[in-house]
Amino acid sequence: MRSQSPQGNIQTVIGGIIAAAIILIASNSFVIINPGQAGVISILGKARDGALLEGLHFKPPLSLWWMSMM
């Protein structure tokens, strides 16, 4: 049985944290608009022109915009 060095364990933990962060950011990069609904994008409280129609849409992760469904 081989024992790992403490440095190897730390690298494994850091790698797991980075992988979890990437998965979390990637899962928040898409929004689904259901049939019969439309999405309105607001950036810092101001509505942007146009609407998102039903379907799958990409949104910038970690940004300051929100989408409301109507």
Backbone as a printed PyTorch tensor [residue, N CA C, xyz], in Angstrom:
tensor([[[  0.8400,  -1.1670,   0.0000],
         [  0.0000,   0.0000,   0.0000],
         [  0.8920,   1.2390,   0.0000]],

        [[  0.5860,   2.1470,  -0.8860],
         [  1.3850,   3.3410,  -1.0610],
         [  0.7220,   4.5190,  -0.3590]],

        [[  1.4810,   5.2620,   0.4090],
         [  0.9090,   6.4380,   1.0640],
         [  1.2370,   7.6680,   0.2410]],

        [[  0.2600,   8.5860,   0.1480],
         [  0.4640,   9.8100,  -0.6080],
         [  1.0550,  10.8780,   0.2920]],

        [[  1.7990,  11.7550,  -0.3320],
         [  2.3680,  12.8720,   0.4270],
         [  1.2700,  13.9060,   0.6860]],

        [[  1.4210,  14.7300,   1.7170],
         [  0.4290,  15.7790,   1.9840],
         [  0.2550,  16.7380,   0.8100]],

        [[  1.3270,  16.9640,   0.0530],
         [  1.2330,  17.8660,  -1.0960],
         [  0.3290,  17.2600,  -2.1750]],

        [[  0.3690,  15.9580,  -2.3640],
         [ -0.4980,  15.2900,  -3.3320],
         [ -1.9630,  15.3920,  -2.9410]],

        [[ -2.2570,  15.2930,  -1.6450],
         [ -3.6340,  15.4200,  -1.1810],
         [ -4.1630,  16.8290,  -1.3950]],

        [[ -3.3280,  17.8260,  -1.1570],
         [ -3.7410,  19.2180,  -1.3460],
         [ -4.0310,  19.4920,  -2.8190]],

        [[ -3.1960,  18.9650,  -3.6930],
         [ -3.4170,  19.1490,  -5.1310],
         [ -4.7220,  18.5020,  -5.5680]],

        [[ -5.0580,  17.3550,  -5.0220],
         [ -6.3030,  16.6820,  -5.3470],
         [ -7.5020,  17.5000,  -4.8830]],

        [[ -7.4290,  18.0430,  -3.6810],
         [ -8.5240,  18.8670,  -3.1520],
         [ -8.6980,  20.1340,  -3.9790]],

        [[ -7.5960,  20.8000,  -4.3020],
         [ -7.6680,  22.0200,  -5.1140],
         [ -8.2260,  21.7020,  -6.5010]],

        [[ -7.8110,  20.6040,  -7.0950],
         [ -8.3420,  20.1870,  -8.3950],
         [ -9.8420,  19.9320,  -8.3340]],

        [[-10.3130,  19.3200,  -7.2600],
         [-11.7420,  19.0750,  -7.0920],
         [-12.5310,  20.3550,  -6.9340]],

        [[-11.9820,  21.3140,  -6.1920],
         [-12.6540,  22.6110,  -6.0070],
         [-12.7430,  23.3580,  -7.3350]],

        [[-11.6690,  23.3380,  -8.1030],
         [-11.6710,  24.0110,  -9.4120],
         [-12.6720,  23.3460, -10.3470]],

        [[-12.7130,  22.0280, -10.3730],
         [-13.6650,  21.3110, -11.2350],
         [-15.1000,  21.6220, -10.8290]],

        [[-15.3800,  21.6750,  -9.5290],
         [-16.7300,  22.0000,  -9.0550],
         [-17.1190,  23.4190,  -9.4470]],

        [[-16.1790,  24.3640,  -9.3630],
         [-16.4620,  25.7490,  -9.7460],
         [-16.7630,  25.8600, -11.2360]],

        [[-16.0160,  25.1420, -12.0560],
         [-16.2470,  25.1590, -13.5070],
         [-17.6170,  24.5910, -13.8340]],

        [[-17.9990,  23.4960, -13.1930],
         [-19.3090,  22.8870, -13.4330],
         [-20.4240,  23.8300, -12.9930]],

        [[-20.2540,  24.4890, -11.8580],
         [-21.2620,  25.4210, -11.3610],
         [-21.4360,  26.6060, -12.3060]],

        [[-20.3490,  27.1770, -12.7780],
         [-20.4170,  28.3070, -13.7040],
         [-21.0430,  27.8750, -15.0270]],

        [[-20.6650,  26.7140, -15.5460],
         [-21.2120,  26.2310, -16.8160],
         [-22.7100,  25.9530, -16.7100]],

        [[-23.1660,  25.4490, -15.5700],
         [-24.5890,  25.1460, -15.4310],
         [-25.4270,  26.4140, -15.2970]],

        [[-24.8250,  27.5300, -14.9240],
         [-25.5450,  28.7990, -14.8270],
         [-25.4170,  29.6310, -16.0980]],

        [[-24.9210,  29.0490, -17.1770],
         [-24.7050,  29.7850, -18.4150],
         [-25.8480,  29.6510, -19.4050]],

        [[-26.8830,  28.9090, -19.0560],
         [-27.9910,  28.6920, -19.9680],
         [-29.3040,  28.9590, -19.2570]],

        [[-30.2820,  29.4240, -20.0190],
         [-31.6210,  29.6440, -19.4920],
         [-32.6110,  29.0380, -20.4930]],

        [[-33.6660,  28.4340, -19.9800],
         [-34.6870,  27.8160, -20.8180],
         [-35.9710,  28.6180, -20.6780]],

        [[-36.4990,  29.0720, -21.8130],
         [-37.7870,  29.7600, -21.8500],
         [-38.8190,  28.7290, -22.2990]],

        [[-39.8230,  28.5170, -21.4870],
         [-40.8560,  27.5270, -21.7820],
         [-41.7930,  28.0200, -22.8770]],

        [[-42.4780,  27.0890, -23.5750],
         [-43.4420,  27.4900, -24.6030],
         [-44.5310,  28.3830, -24.0100]],

        [[-44.8810,  29.4170, -24.7460],
         [-45.9020,  30.3460, -24.2960],
         [-45.3650,  31.4640, -23.4350]],

        [[-44.0610,  31.4830, -23.1810],
         [-43.4530,  32.5270, -22.3800],
         [-42.4240,  33.2820, -23.2070]],

        [[-42.0780,  34.4670, -22.7550],
         [-41.0090,  35.2530, -23.3780],
         [-40.1280,  35.7800, -22.2690]],

        [[-38.8800,  35.9910, -22.5740],
         [-37.9470,  36.5040, -21.5780],
         [-37.5820,  37.9480, -21.8660]],

        [[-37.4840,  38.7450, -20.8180],
         [-37.0680,  40.1400, -20.9350],
         [-35.7400,  40.2740, -20.1950]],

        [[-34.7420,  40.8090, -20.8580],
         [-33.4250,  40.9720, -20.2500],
         [-33.3350,  42.3620, -19.6420]],

        [[-32.9400,  42.4310, -18.3930],
         [-32.7060,  43.7310, -17.7680],
         [-31.2700,  43.7760, -17.2790]],

        [[-30.6040,  44.8600, -17.5960],
         [-29.2200,  45.0640, -17.1810],
         [-29.2080,  46.2370, -16.2120]],

        [[-28.8350,  45.9620, -14.9630],
         [-28.8110,  46.9690, -13.9120],
         [-30.1460,  47.6980, -13.7910]],

        [[-31.2440,  46.9630, -13.9450],
         [-32.5800,  47.5200, -13.7510],
         [-33.2300,  48.1200, -14.9770]],

        [[-32.5150,  48.2100, -16.0940],
         [-33.0910,  48.7580, -17.3210],
         [-33.3670,  47.6170, -18.2980]],

        [[-34.5850,  47.5960, -18.8280],
         [-34.9570,  46.5600, -19.7950],
         [-34.2720,  46.8290, -21.1240]],

        [[-33.7580,  45.7770, -21.7030],
         [-33.1150,  45.8780, -23.0160],
         [-34.1510,  45.6430, -24.1000]],

        [[-33.9810,  46.2520, -25.2620],
         [-34.9170,  46.0640, -26.3690],
         [-34.9220,  44.6100, -26.8230]],

        [[-36.0870,  44.1590, -27.2510],
         [-36.2290,  42.8020, -27.7510],
         [-36.5660,  41.8380, -26.6330]],

        [[-36.9890,  40.6670, -27.0190],
         [-37.3610,  39.6420, -26.0460],
         [-36.7430,  38.3160, -26.4610]],

        [[-36.5410,  37.4690, -25.5070],
         [-36.0760,  36.1160, -25.7880],
         [-37.3030,  35.2420, -25.9810]],

        [[-37.3660,  34.5680, -27.0920],
         [-38.4850,  33.6750, -27.3570],
         [-38.2060,  32.3220, -26.7390]],

        [[-39.1760,  31.4250, -26.8280],
         [-39.0300,  30.1220, -26.1800],
         [-37.8230,  29.3690, -26.7200]],

        [[-37.2400,  28.5580, -25.8760],
         [-36.0880,  27.7580, -26.2580],
         [-34.9320,  27.9050, -25.2870]],

        [[-33.8010,  27.3750, -25.6760],
         [-32.5820,  27.3950, -24.8780],
         [-31.7340,  28.5890, -25.3050]],

        [[-31.2990,  29.3960, -24.3450],
         [-30.5170,  30.5950, -24.6410],
         [-29.2710,  30.6260, -23.7680]],

        [[-28.1910,  31.1430, -24.3350],
         [-26.9310,  31.3190, -23.6080],
         [-26.9740,  32.6590, -22.8950]],

        [[-26.4820,  32.7040, -21.6740],
         [-26.3270,  33.9720, -20.9670],
         [-24.9170,  34.0240, -20.4100]],

        [[-24.3480,  35.2010, -20.3570],
         [-22.9960,  35.3040, -19.8040],
         [-22.9960,  34.9240, -18.3220]],

        [[-22.1680,  33.9880, -17.9250],
         [-22.1140,  33.6410, -16.5100],
         [-21.4460,  34.7600, -15.7140]],

        [[-21.8040,  34.8870, -14.4570],
         [-21.1960,  35.8790, -13.5610],
         [-21.3610,  37.3040, -14.0630]],

        [[-22.5000,  37.6160, -14.6530],
         [-22.7140,  38.9650, -15.1560],
         [-23.8170,  39.6610, -14.3560]],

        [[-24.0290,  40.9210, -14.6410],
         [-24.9990,  41.7090, -13.9010],
         [-26.2920,  41.8770, -14.6950]],

        [[-26.7840,  40.8200, -15.3190],
         [-28.0620,  40.9190, -15.9990],
         [-28.9610,  39.7940, -15.5490]],

        [[-30.2310,  40.1010, -15.5650],
         [-31.2460,  39.1480, -15.1570],
         [-32.2740,  39.0150, -16.2410]],

        [[-32.9890,  37.9120, -16.2100],
         [-34.0200,  37.6860, -17.1890],
         [-35.3270,  37.4090, -16.4660]],

        [[-36.3790,  38.0790, -16.8780],
         [-37.7030,  37.8460, -16.3140],
         [-38.5360,  37.1400, -17.3690]],

        [[-39.3100,  36.1730, -16.9470],
         [-40.1920,  35.4840, -17.8840],
         [-41.5990,  36.0160, -17.7400]],

        [[-42.2570,  36.2200, -18.8560],
         [-43.6320,  36.7180, -18.8670],
         [-44.5010,  35.7270, -19.5780]]])
